[in-house]
């Protein structure tokens, strides 16, 4: 729409979209208002709009992911999680906690520590999809209640994985961010359900997925009306076996070119080794990550899942100290 377009003119375009039977998406920025027209071969209907007043130009979005693309929205999306903002020029948000919620005492101890050292969100799995059916699968709703209790205790916002569409409503009652894990990135029924519920979503990249497939998965959530989507790179499967996965650092600036959605990186899952988490976390921030998802446990040797990649409190403290120094330098460089 043109800069001079009035609200009735914008509404007239929206009503025309509805009459044709297509979907619409409004994006209001400081510089312009965009009306996204969504549907099979939507651009073919351009003549149905060309005569309407207030339209500056009609542009085809060439990317297969429409709502997630920079063509649709040039400004960075900032996801507000109960006052904690992720994306844009905001501070790097650290999301830290155990891989799995194992018990109330351990969780509260961890939440207090990471909050004191600057984390803004608490991560923890109540439902854990595991490769082996004999591995610890999580505490379910009891674990969700513990996460909510830890939030009350510390003020940390809570991010936790949801595994099935049937559990979305349950998880949404307790957590602030719904995480879709790597194994569920292309579970389209789950993506649509988390899109409908309206909670912020953290979408992990599939371990063998291309960037386009990842962004199309985000499109499923966005197409249901949920604008609060964060992408999470957590390592991809390659020929290398020295680490658990291969952390694809170049996808951070690439994704920031292709999409307006915030970028989060999980160096714990990617490397599988606690000693590699700190350097990879710093590298991710240097590459442009908006947030970090880090596994922390008071006693990693006793963890019921992923102890080898979990930082103990001392290692987490060292990472946070280095992170603060790095972000201070990056801020100074950006100001010059």
N, C-alpha and C positions, 0 to 999 in steps of 0.2 A: 504494500500500500504506500501511497505517497506520504510525504511528511504532513501535508495539509488534509489528509483524509479524516473525515469526521467519524464519530462513533456509529451513527446511522449508516454510513457508507460501508464501514467494516461489517456491520451486522447484515447488510444487504448481500454481501458476498457470502457470508456464512449461510444465510437462508437459501441462497442459490445452490450451494454445495449440498445442502440437505434435500432440496427438491430433486436434484439429479440422482440422489441415492448414494452419494459418496460420503466419506468421513472427513472431518476437518480438525485442524490443530492450530491453535492460536499461539503465536510467540510474540510477546511485546517486549521490545528492547528500548534502550534510550534513543537510538537512531531511527528505528523503523518498526513497523508492525508487519508480521508475516502471517498469511493464512495458508497453512499447508493443506493441500487437497489430496486425500489419500484414498486409493482404490485401484482396481485393475485398470491399467492404461489411463490413468486420470488425466494425463497431459492432452489426450485426444479431445477432451471437453473444453479446451482453452477458449474456443470461440464462444462458448456459452457464458463466458465471464468478461470477454474483452470490451464489451460495451458499457459495463458498469462503472460509474464514477468513483474516483478515489484510488483506482488501481494504477500503480506506476509501471509495473511490468509483470509478465507471467513467465516464470523460469522453470524448466524441467530439472528436477533433482536427479542427477545421473547415478548416484550411488545406490546400490540395492538396499542399504539401510538408510531410510529417509529421515526419520525423526532424530536419529542419533548423529546425523552428519553435520559437518560444519556448514554445508550448503544451506541447511534449514535454519541453523542457529549458529551465528558466528561467535557470540560471546560465550565464555565458559559458564557451564552450569555449576552453581554452588548448592550443594545438598545440605540442608539445615537439619541436623539430628538433635532436636531438643536444645538448640542453642549452640551446639558444636557444629561448625561449618567446615565442610570438606569441598575443596575445589577452588578454582580461580587463583587469586593471589593470597589466599588465607594461609595461615601457618600450617606446617606439616602436622597432620593428626596421627598420633600413635594409638593403635588399638592393640592392647596387650592382655594376655591371660593364658590359662591352660588350654591345651588342645581339647580336653574333655573335662566337664564338671565332675569331679570325683567325690566331693563332699563339701559340706558347708564350711567347716573350719579352714580347709585348704583354700577354698575359693575366696573367702573373706580376707585371709592373710595375703593372698596374692593381689586382690583388688586394692587393698590399703596401700601396699607397697608401690604398685605401678602408678596409682593415683598420686602418691607423694612425689614421685619422680617425673611427673609431667604427662603421663598417658591421659587421654581424654575419653577413651572407650575401653570397655572390658569385653574381651572375646572369650568364648567358652562354648563347647559343644554339649548340648543336652541330647541331641540325636546324632549319632555318628555312623555314617555309612562306611563300612570297613570291607577291605578286600576279602578277609576271611570271616566266615560266619561264626567262628569261635572267638573272635576278638571282642573286646569290650565295646558295646554298642551305645553306651550312654545311659543316663538316668531318666530320660524322658521328661515328663511334666515336673517331676520332683527337681530335676536339674534346672528347669526354667524358673521355678520358684526361688531356687537359691540364687540365680542370676539377678532376679528382681530384688531380692533381699540385699545383695551386694551393691546394687544401684542405690538403694535407700541409704545404705551405710556410707557410701563414698561419693555419690553424685556422678559416677561414671555412667555414660550411656552404654547400652548393652547390644552387642552384635552376636547372633547365634545362627547356626545353620538349620534350615528347614528342609526336610527330605522328601516329603510327599505332599500332594495337593490337599489331602485330607487334614494335614497338620498345620496348614497355613494360619487358619483362624486361631488355633490354640497358641501357636508361637507368637502371633501378633499381639496377643493379650499381655505377654510378659516382656518382650524385647523391643528395642528401638530400631534395630536394623535386621532385616531378614537376609541371611546369607544363602546364596545358591551355590553349591559346591561344584567342583570340577566334573564330577560324575553326573551331575544333573544339569549341566549347562544347556544341553539340548533336550531336556525334559519339557516339552512345549506346554503341556498341561500345567506343570508347576509354574513355569514362567508367566503364563496368563493369569494364574491364580494370585501370585504375588503382585502382579500388575494391578489386579482388581482391588486388592485389600488396601493399597495406598501407603503402606509403610515404606520407608527408604529400603532399597535393595542393594546388596553387595554381590555382584555377579562375578564369580571366578571363571577364568578362562579354562576351557577343557584341556586336559593334558595332551591331546593330539589335535587340537582345533586351530584352524587358521584365524587370522585377525578378522577377516570378513565374517566367518561363521560366528565368532564371538560377538561382533557388533550386531549381527542379525538376531542373535539371542537377546541382546539388550533391546532390540526393536520390538520383540514380543512383549516385553514388560512395558515399554513406552506406549505401544499401541493400545494398551488397556487403560491409558490415562494416567499412569504413574510416571511423573517426571523425575523422581528422586532415585536415579540409578547411578551407582558407582561401579566402575570396572576394577577387577583385581587380577593382576598377573601373578601366577603362583608356580611358574615353571612348566615347561613342556617336555614331552618324552622325546629323546633323541637317542643316538647310538651310544652316548656316554653313560657309563655305569659308576664312575667314581663319585658322583653325587646322586641324590635321589631323583632329581629332574634337572633340566637346564634352565636357569633363570634367563629369560629373554629380555635383556635390558633395552635392546633397541626398539622394543614395542612401546616403550613409554613415550619417547618423543614422536614416534609414528602415530600412536593412538591420539596424541594431543593434536596432531595435524588433521586427523580424519574426523575426530568427534569432539564435541563440547563436554562430554561426560568426564567427571573426575577420575583420576587414575590412582589406584592403591596397589601396593606390592607386598607380597607375602614371601619374605626371604627364608622363613622357617620351612615351609612346605617345599620350596624350590630346591633348597640345598640338602636338607635332611641331616645337616651337621651343625650343631650349635656354634662351633668355632667359626663358621662361615657366615653366620647370620649378621653379625655387626658390619663387616666390610660390605656385604651385599646390600644391607639396608642403607648404608651411606652412599653407595654407588647409585641406588635407585633414586634417592633424593637428589643427587647431583644430576641425574638424567631427567628430573622433572616430576617425580611422583608427588602426589598431593597427600598421601597417607601411607602408613606402614601397618601391616598386620603381623604381629610377632607373638610367638608362643613363649610363655613364661611360667615356670613352675617352681615352688619353693624347694623341692627335692626331685630334680629330673630323673634321678636313678630309680625313684619309686613310682614314677608316673605310670598310669595304666595305659597310656597311648602316647606315642611320639616323644618319649623322653630324650632320645638322642638328639633331637633338633630343638629342644626347649632350653631357653636361657634360665640359669638360676638368677637369684636377685642381684648378685654381684656383677654378673655378666650383663644383665639388663641395665644396671646403673652405668657401666662403662659405655654401653651403646648410647644411652641418653646423653651422657656428658659429651661424647663425640658428635652426636647429632646436633646438640645446641651450638657447639663451636662451628660446625659446618654451616648450619643455617644462618648464623651470624655473619659469616664470611660471604655467603651467597647473597645475603641482603645488601651488604656493602657494595658488592660488585654490581648488583642490579641497579643500585642508586647512582652509579657513576655514568 
